[in-house]
Amino acid sequence: MASERTEELYQLLLSKGYPRELCAQIAYEHMNTDYTATRMLGYLYRVSHPRVEDVVDEMLAILSDREEIIRKKEMEHAQAVINDIYKNGL
């Protein structure tokens, strides 16, 4: 079941006249978390009539940012484990 943000994204993309298949793919396959859907909604509300290419480019940028955040959190966790080992030993 899709979140409210994902549904809102899908409906907004449709209302802007993008093809139904593209709207479904963006909303339900790629931007299906509240974080990514909210970021894309913000973009779509700020930019009046973006070209399809611009929407896809923004989607890729948002997904790239998300992956970078995930990597950063993983590295922070690994560093915390290493610090604990240094402090308390194995």
C-alpha positions in Angstrom: 0.0 0.0 0.0 1.4 3.4 -1.0 1.8 6.2 1.5 -0.2 9.4 1.3 2.9 11.2 0.0 3.4 8.7 -2.7 -0.2 8.9 -3.8 0.0 12.7 -3.7 3.1 12.6 -5.9 1.4 10.3 -8.4 -1.7 12.5 -8.6 0.4 15.7 -9.0 2.5 14.2 -11.8 -0.7 13.1 -13.6 -2.3 16.5 -13.2 0.8 18.1 -14.8 0.1 15.9 -17.9 2.9 13.4 -17.7 2.2 9.9 -19.1 0.4 7.6 -16.7 3.1 4.9 -16.9 5.9 7.4 -16.2 3.9 8.8 -13.2 3.5 5.3 -11.8 7.1 4.4 -12.3 8.4 7.6 -10.6 5.9 7.5 -7.7 5.6 3.8 -7.0 9.0 2.4 -8.0 11.5 5.1 -7.4 10.1 7.8 -5.1 8.2 5.4 -2.8 9.4 6.7 0.5 8.0 9.7 2.4 11.5 11.3 2.2 11.9 11.0 -1.6 8.2 11.7 -2.4 8.3 14.8 -0.2 11.4 16.1 -1.9 10.0 15.5 -5.4 6.7 17.2 -4.4 8.6 20.2 -3.2 10.3 20.4 -6.6 7.1 20.0 -8.5 5.4 22.7 -6.5 8.3 25.1 -7.0 8.7 24.6 -10.7 5.6 25.4 -12.8 6.0 23.2 -15.9 9.2 21.1 -15.8 10.1 19.1 -18.9 10.0 15.3 -18.5 13.8 15.3 -18.7 14.0 17.8 -15.8 11.6 15.7 -13.7 13.7 12.6 -14.3 16.9 14.5 -13.6 15.5 15.8 -10.3 14.4 12.2 -9.4 17.9 10.9 -10.0 19.4 13.8 -7.9 17.1 13.0 -5.0 17.9 9.3 -5.1 21.6 10.1 -5.2 21.2 12.3 -2.2 19.3 9.6 -0.4 22.0 7.0 -1.1 24.7 9.4 0.1 22.8 9.9 3.4 22.5 6.1 3.8 26.2 5.7 3.2 27.0 8.4 5.7 24.9 6.8 8.4 26.5 3.4 7.8 30.0 4.9 8.1 29.0 6.7 11.3 27.7 3.5 12.8 30.9 1.7 11.8 33.0 4.4 13.3 31.0 4.2 16.5 31.7 0.5 16.7 35.4 1.0 16.2 35.5 3.7 18.8 33.7 1.4 21.3 36.3 -1.3 20.6 39.2 1.1 21.2 37.5 2.3 24.4 36.4 -1.0 25.8 38.4 -3.6 23.9 37.0 -6.7 22.3 
